[in-house]
Amino acid sequence: MTMNDPTMLADAAHWRARDLAVLWHPCTQMREHPETLPLLPISHGRGAWLYGMDGNRYLDAVSSWWTNLFGHGEPRIAAAIAEQAQRLEHVMFAGFSHQPAVQLAERLLALAPPGLARVFLADNGSAAVEVALKMSFHSFFNRGDTHRRKFIALHNGYHGETLGALAVGDLPLYRRIYAPLLIEPLFAPSPDAWLAEPGESAYHRAVRAADALAAMLAEHGATVCALILEPLVQCAGGMRMYHPEYLRRARTLCDQHGIHLIADEIAVGFGRTGTLFACEQAAITPDFLCLSKGLTGGFLPLSAVLTSAAVYEAFLDDSRDRAFLHSHSYTGNPIACAAALATLAIFHQEPVLERNRATAAAMARLAAPIGDHPNVAEVRQTGMILAFELCQSHSREALPTTQRTGLCAYRAALQRGVVLRPLGDVLYWMPPYCITDDDLNHLARVTASAIAASTRSCA
């Protein structure tokens, strides 16, 4: 899908050069950008599509890092932002309040699993995780339980890049270099169904992992503040998926040992897994529910940590030392809150989850033939998240890292007008909810051809 309009190509090259002269991009080896992986300047977005300055359009099959729910340029969210910007752009949230923040907290608590009573607002997903970790520890400290200083996290989990969030992640690519700076959590086996023994179901794999968690808590439970996990899908870890039974048993174990359960739904919340929140599929309520990404429909940075009345009340005292003295300059930003309210209004006004179930079924249908490719070891899906595990021919043996198959597939797809940013050698679909049948058919064709091209030959 390449256009050759000289003017547009020159314009794209102009902005690419200016970018490389001054910017440092995230999650990127910048040395690759001039030639191996040229930057793609984008002029605008509409619906599920991004429009490049080079004159081409690109299907955003990964929702711009999992943030975009209802499409680029969604007019109702854009209008809410514009209206709020004319009224109140920002006010510090210490000692002040405003209507959008109050309404957003009320709406989130009404939608969330029962038993959550307070909302703390922050700027992004990593910040939400930091808040939950600190609140958990501090609440025990305030109650005199000063021996609880540890956290339990899952193997292959990911919770963000700030030091606290990074510490409870288990992806060496991100964690290894900074290990000397990090607190050391306990890592429990992941319930990831990909790790099931031959003949073992996803359910029984989840039970086995829960049994290992039980053994860990039997030994360390008295010193643990919280268990943190990504419900149902470990996203950055390769879109690894697991059975809801693990969540049910984890909730029970946390209750038995008096520790908190932190549900990081930053990526999986707001309909991605088939329900508004993934925890609903296990019928559990966490002690902390971390939300971000889709909270504003992909328009603005905002996160929320929902917690219980019991946690909140542990901080109420005449002493300032017992208060939660954690702040961000843009906490509760009114414009971001207005975007979030507009996003939640769309869920209220339209049958979003029902439509998503139909879209998810279409995704499964279109992905099934791709699973017949000899280098696709598994096609797995949870709601609107679908992943292709690329391996050696019909085996689980990893492809040579020097081959960089996932990157080759990404480049091949981009040439055909689809954004498929890989996670190692895992390709995935996590499209905006507005994606059409025609878009899905295009996505499936391009994915199949990209996998074929990348596994056939890649420098």
Secondary structure as UniProt FT lines:
FT   HELIX           6..22
FT   TURN            26..27
FT   HELIX           30..32
FT   TURN            33..36
FT   STRAND          42..47
FT   STRAND          49..52
FT   TURN            53..54
FT   STRAND          57..60
FT   TURN            61..62
FT   HELIX           63..66
FT   HELIX           75..87
FT   HELIX           99..111
FT   TURN            114..115
FT   STRAND          118..122
FT   HELIX           125..142
FT   TURN            143..144
FT   TURN            146..147
FT   STRAND          150..154
FT   TURN            155..156
FT   HELIX           163..167
FT   HELIX           172..175
FT   TURN            176..178
FT   HELIX           179..181
FT   STRAND          186..188
FT   HELIX           193..195
FT   TURN            198..199
FT   HELIX           202..220
FT   HELIX           221..223
FT   STRAND          224..229
FT   STRAND          233..234
FT   TURN            235..238
FT   STRAND          240..241
FT   HELIX           245..257
FT   STRAND          260..264
FT   TURN            266..273
FT   HELIX           278..282
FT   STRAND          288..291
FT   HELIX           293..296
FT   TURN            297..298
FT   STRAND          303..307
FT   HELIX           309..313
FT   TURN            314..315
FT   HELIX           320..322
FT   TURN            329..332
FT   HELIX           334..349
FT   HELIX           352..367
FT   HELIX           368..372
FT   TURN            374..375
FT   STRAND          376..382
FT   TURN            383..384
FT   STRAND          385..390
FT   TURN            393..394
FT   HELIX           401..403
FT   HELIX           405..415
FT   TURN            416..417
FT   STRAND          418..419
FT   TURN            424..425
FT   STRAND          426..429
FT   TURN            433..434
FT   HELIX           437..456
//
